[in-house]
């Protein structure tokens, strides 16, 4: 049995995905300690995730399939990245077939899908109807409601 096919190598991405909120809670706890206050607790990110998973998805009617698929692509790319990086197992499941360039490509894919989803959401919003007056400084809203956004 090769080291890359060990059960720990294939269990590593699941462990990393399951432990990521715990690490986030620990960082928040340390940040609170440095500011001389009590933190929300180590398990707070898990409670927030449980609350968010119970909610319904809210999407604009004009949102494209790219906007709907972006979170799944981002999560999948991060799970593949967890299978590439040796964290627990010395030889991860996908470590022999991928290198640093593939890892950077996965991070770039996540960044591109995040930006495309944000642009798709901006395009499908009604803000362009509010910003119909063009001035010398750029686009300004009609009623001043978007002044705090710098639009």
Secondary structure, DSSP 8 states (H G I E B T S, - for coil): --GGGSHHHHHHHHHHHHHHHHHHHHHHHHHHHHTTS----TTHHHHHHHHHHHS-----TT--HHHHHHHHHHHHHHHHHHHHS-SSSSS-TTTTT--HHHHHHHHHHHHHHHHHHHHHHHHHSTHHHH--EEETTEEE-SSSTTGGGT-
